[in-house]
Amino acid sequence: MMMRLILLVFLCGGASAASHWYRYFYTWVSGVSEFPEFVSLGYLDDKELNYYASGMKEVVSRHKVMDAAADPDFYRRNTQISRGEEAVGKANIQTLRDRTNQSGGIHTFQLMYGCELREDGTTGGFIQYDWDGRDFVNFDKDRMVWVTPVSWGEITKNKLDKDTAGNQQDKGYLEGMCIDWLNKYLKYGQEQLRPVKPSVTLTPVRDNKDLSCIATGFYPQAVPIEVNRDGVRIGDSESTGIRPNHDGSYQIHKRMEFDPHSQAKYSCEVEHSGLGQKLVVFYEPKSSSIVPIVIGIVVALLVIIAVIAGVVWYRKKAGSKADYKPAKSSDRGESSSNSSANA
């Protein structure tokens, strides 16, 4: 779970709507028995392609794009690479413990590398090492040098800068083989990576104290979203940031304060690759008219009056029948009985 959270933060900020990435994440952990000592993950954009952890027999596929694109020898070859990296990383943990004067406790060492293919056809690439969640050293492939933001990274930086053959190999991988694999995966993953437009609503929350613009169900994750009052952007709005949905799509909420009695026009603007153009959703307050309520009351009263009138009429009719007394048989004459007899 810890590894997944680290990757989620990295992936949610790693790509624009018009670019694609092929990336690998290696993580070594020490001092935690509940986690594998080493984990390797391959990603196409935000789709996990393959996985390997300490003790596993072989790298395993995590996505059908991987199954379609990988050659028969891919898993054997990458299993060997992962096992080799596992041994190197364990040695690096001990080196960095000594260098940072940390003899025990929980520590993480990470290697992240990959390449980017932009919409205009240009490419990019990176190699980055982290120690306990902090930048350690990273590769500037254009200048062919390593950069470190910490003093205890200088030794490693200087060592890597001197390895010109290794640096040339890294640059060649980022600009060549990595891009080739990225294009191959994109070819097989067109359906899974197609843009899906967001569903957008603007609704009151917190007892009508705030308006929340909710965009959900979109893919890929890059989605600029702004909230406005009378066409002017509100700068102090709060955002949840982009969060994953269970189906692989994403959602984001952006909230602003508002006065439900104000005449101002509130709107939410969303741009996404799944939309043909910018989407603007306006807040439409529910009607406060009491006409429907009045009509309902009048109808109810008419029904009650009709029921009462019916009851009164029925009782009067029943009372008139109770006052009627039929004539005695001796007073009715014999014509009727005689006619029947003669017939």
C-alpha atoms as one frame of an Amber mdcrd trajectory, in Angstrom:
protein
   0.000   0.000   0.000   2.816   2.428   0.837   4.379   1.817  -2.586   1.030
   2.403  -4.292   0.577   5.742  -2.522   4.050   6.912  -3.544   3.350   6.003
  -7.162  -0.091   7.632  -7.125   1.410  10.973  -6.152   4.095  10.654  -8.819
   1.779   9.488 -11.597  -0.925  12.101 -10.939   1.545  14.882 -11.587   3.652
  13.259 -14.250   2.001  13.712 -17.619   0.075  16.228 -19.625  -3.012  15.455
 -21.698  -0.985  15.645 -24.922   1.946  13.398 -23.958   2.583   9.720 -23.183
   5.067   8.130 -20.800   6.803   4.779 -20.425   8.269   4.534 -16.905   9.806
   2.119 -14.424   9.810   2.398 -10.634  12.214   0.412  -8.482  11.828   0.570
  -4.703  14.035  -0.991  -2.035  12.778  -1.036   1.554  14.676  -1.882   4.738
  13.445  -2.220   8.306   9.887  -3.307   7.392   9.158  -7.030   7.402   5.599
  -6.557   6.058   6.850  -5.301   2.670   9.024  -6.958   0.007  12.614  -5.766
   0.139  12.430  -4.913  -3.547   9.577  -4.078  -5.945   9.731  -3.262  -9.664
   6.790  -1.757 -11.576   6.487  -0.801 -15.247   3.912   1.786 -16.388   2.457
   3.070 -19.644   1.083   6.482 -18.648  -0.886   5.494 -15.514  -1.534   1.877
 -16.562   0.504  -0.733 -14.714   2.130  -3.051 -17.248   4.267  -5.455 -15.230
   5.292  -6.291 -11.681   8.124  -8.002  -9.852   8.878  -8.373  -6.137  11.547
 -10.107  -4.052  11.162 -13.879  -4.078   9.074 -14.045  -7.241  10.009 -16.534
  -9.917   9.452 -14.158 -12.816   8.161 -10.739 -13.841   4.368 -10.928 -14.315
   2.069  -9.047 -16.675  -0.500  -6.634 -15.232  -2.203  -5.500 -18.437  -3.324
  -6.983 -21.757  -1.287  -4.336 -23.590   1.774  -5.977 -22.065   0.659  -9.415
 -23.262   0.114  -8.164 -26.809   3.322  -6.154 -27.182   5.948  -8.163 -25.302
   8.166 -10.593 -27.189   8.473 -14.184 -25.881  11.824 -13.479 -24.192  10.664
 -10.260 -22.493   9.797 -11.774 -19.107  12.986 -13.815 -18.771  15.119 -10.833
 -19.784  13.418  -8.401 -17.411  13.453 -10.885 -14.553  17.238 -11.016 -14.823
  17.412  -7.219 -14.897  15.176  -6.915 -11.824  17.199  -9.448  -9.828  20.404
  -7.637 -10.681  18.939  -4.287  -9.652  17.682  -5.832  -6.405  21.204  -6.763
  -5.328  22.665  -3.362  -6.288  19.933  -1.464  -4.419  20.469  -3.394  -1.195
  24.142  -2.417  -1.243  23.193   1.230  -1.906  20.927   1.298   1.142  23.809
   0.361   3.380  26.069   2.969   1.716  23.509   5.757   2.169  22.849   4.755
   5.780  26.526   5.254   6.528  26.720   8.477   4.540  23.694  10.019   6.307
  24.627   8.642   9.742  21.485   6.507  10.010  22.256   3.104  11.423  18.726
   1.731  11.826  15.044   2.388  11.275  12.934   2.243   8.139  14.523   3.432
   4.886  13.536   3.534   1.217  15.730   3.838  -1.841  14.042   4.501  -5.198
  15.056   4.557  -8.840  12.617   6.061 -11.342  13.362   6.319 -15.045  11.448
   6.655 -18.281  10.751   8.540 -21.470   8.070  10.878 -22.799   6.573  11.292
 -26.272   4.938  14.700 -26.698   2.156  15.701 -29.061   4.541  17.617 -31.333
   6.763  14.544 -31.731   9.574  15.717 -29.460  10.784  13.412 -26.712  12.092
  13.633 -23.176  13.554  11.305 -20.587  14.696  11.139 -16.978  16.582   9.024
 -14.460  16.090   9.915 -10.804  17.210   8.409  -7.490  15.508   9.179  -4.159
  16.480   8.402  -0.580  13.725   8.304   2.074  11.417  10.276  -0.213  13.969
  13.041  -0.960  15.737  13.774  -4.243  19.166  12.181  -4.203  20.655  12.447
  -7.720  19.134  12.790 -11.196  20.487  12.622 -14.729  20.515  15.638 -17.068
  20.766  13.827 -20.390  21.140  16.995 -22.452  24.224  18.162 -20.537  25.355
  14.595 -19.756  25.852  15.363 -16.064  24.277  14.273 -12.785  22.661  16.775
 -10.407  22.166  16.513  -6.642  20.350  18.921  -4.284  21.992  17.515  -1.120
  25.551  17.647   0.139  25.714  13.920   0.869  24.909  13.261  -2.808  28.121
  14.891  -4.090  30.156  11.713  -3.830  27.681   9.771  -5.960  27.308  12.651
  -8.441  31.048  12.889  -9.027  31.340   9.121  -9.434  28.525   9.017 -12.011
  29.824  12.035 -13.922  33.096  10.202 -14.536  31.308   7.210 -16.055  30.981
   8.768 -19.524  30.352   5.409 -21.219  27.539   4.623 -18.813  26.037   8.069
 -19.270  26.110   7.705 -23.036  24.388   4.350 -22.689  21.680   5.880 -20.463
  21.110   8.723 -22.924  20.886   6.254 -25.806  18.306   4.182 -23.943  16.114
   7.189 -23.061  16.171   8.569 -26.601  16.122   5.266 -28.483  14.969   1.945
 -27.043  12.659   3.522 -24.466  10.824   5.542 -27.145  10.611   2.466 -29.381
   8.913   0.498 -26.601   6.633   3.424 -25.833   5.460   3.596 -29.449   4.940
  -0.151 -29.480   2.794  -0.078 -26.343   0.801   2.872 -27.669   0.030   0.912
 -30.817  -1.485  -1.951 -28.818  -3.088   0.254 -26.169  -5.060   2.724 -28.267
  -8.447   1.555 -26.971  -7.401   1.598 -23.294  -5.804   5.034 -23.624  -8.514
   6.814 -25.611  -9.776  10.024 -23.953 -13.053   9.887 -21.999 -14.776  13.211
 -21.379 -15.684  14.312 -17.837 -19.152  14.630 -16.356 -19.367  18.063 -14.700
 -21.808  19.419 -12.090 -21.882  22.614 -10.027 -23.809  22.135  -6.811 -24.144
  23.720  -3.321 -22.465  21.984  -0.371 -21.960  22.660   3.340 -25.507  23.980
   3.911 -25.308  26.296   0.880 -22.125  27.962   2.125 -19.984  26.687  -0.772
 -20.362  25.741  -4.405 -18.531  22.606  -5.518 -17.553  21.956  -9.130 -17.269
  18.191  -9.569 -15.666  16.679 -12.668 -15.604  12.882 -12.729 -15.298   9.870
 -15.011 -12.579  11.382 -17.222  -9.414   9.922 -18.716  -6.555  10.801 -18.998
  -6.061  12.618 -15.734  -4.854  16.032 -16.963  -7.861  18.376 -16.642  -7.560
  22.146 -16.039 -10.598  23.266 -14.024 -11.515  26.793 -12.903 -14.425  28.325
 -10.983 -15.672  31.837 -11.791 -17.914  34.548 -10.375 -19.442  36.809 -13.048
 -16.810  35.541 -15.468 -13.883  36.374 -13.165 -11.691  33.534 -11.923 -11.868
  32.918  -8.169  -8.318  32.563  -6.939  -8.986  31.319  -3.406 -10.895  28.165
  -4.385 -10.063  24.830  -2.734  -9.255  21.690  -4.704  -9.124  18.015  -3.776
  -6.589  17.408  -6.498  -7.034  14.617  -9.024  -8.175  11.347  -7.452  -8.701
   7.900  -9.009 -12.088   6.248  -9.444 -12.549   2.486  -9.106 -12.949   2.049
 -12.880  -9.615   3.607 -13.853 -11.048   7.059 -14.567 -10.449  10.156 -12.433
 -12.295  12.822 -10.490 -11.593  16.266  -9.037 -13.611  18.617  -6.833 -13.044
  22.377  -6.714 -14.908  24.387  -4.110 -15.584  28.107  -3.629 -17.505  30.201
  -1.120 -20.735  31.755  -2.358 -23.822  33.646  -1.226 -27.002  31.763  -2.224
 -28.930  35.062  -2.187 -26.483  36.848  -4.486 -27.413  37.706  -8.067 -23.894
  36.844  -9.252 -23.434  34.209 -11.970 -21.236  31.300 -10.883 -19.656  28.957
 -13.402 -17.145  26.128 -13.740 -14.791  25.822 -16.736 -13.258  22.488 -17.694
 -10.796  21.637 -20.454 -10.019  18.031 -21.377  -8.773  16.060 -24.360 -12.068
  14.149 -24.372 -13.979  17.382 -25.030 -14.116  19.085 -28.390 -13.901  22.490
 -26.704 -13.917  24.117 -23.291 -16.963  23.109 -21.230 -18.660  25.829 -19.147
 -21.306  24.808 -16.591 -23.376  27.524 -14.869 -24.947  27.272 -11.448 -28.740
  27.256 -11.759 -30.376  27.886  -8.347 -33.554  25.976  -7.678 -36.719  28.060
  -8.073 -38.034  29.529  -4.812 -41.550  30.148  -6.217 -44.398  29.157  -3.865
 -46.893  28.746  -6.727 -46.557  24.937  -6.825 -47.093  24.816  -3.067 -50.201
  26.997  -3.254 -51.638  24.900  -6.079 -51.061  21.767  -4.066 -52.833  23.194
  -1.021 -55.825  24.333  -3.106 -56.156  20.923  -4.747 -56.016  19.211  -1.360
 -58.737  21.522   0.040 -60.993  20.878  -2.962 -60.635  17.141  -2.475 -61.508
  17.444   1.224 -64.570  19.609   0.435 -65.722  17.118  -2.195 -65.422  14.245
   0.275 -67.371  16.135   2.972 -70.113  17.090   0.476 -70.404  13.464  -0.612
 -70.758  12.250   2.951 -73.475  14.848   3.732 -75.410  13.967   0.571 -75.228
  10.264   1.338 -76.512  10.739   4.877 -79.445  12.893   3.729 -80.416  10.287
   1.165 -80.260   7.493   3.716 -82.442   9.529   6.135 -85.224  10.078   3.565
 -85.472   6.319   2.943 -85.824   5.617   6.659 -88.950   7.929   6.871 -90.876
   6.057   4.101 -93.674   3.553   5.290 -95.249   1.111   2.751 -99.190   0.769
   2.646-100.923  -2.250   4.262-102.092  -5.038   1.952-105.836  -4.495   2.832
-105.648  -0.950   1.659-104.163  -1.788  -1.761-107.474  -3.251  -3.349-107.791
  -6.572  -5.230-107.339  -5.551  -8.805-103.739  -6.627  -8.944-104.323 -10.033
  -7.377-107.435 -10.729  -9.449-105.640  -9.857 -12.682-102.922 -12.294 -11.850
-105.468 -15.021 -11.068-107.402 -14.566 -14.301-104.330 -14.778 -16.359
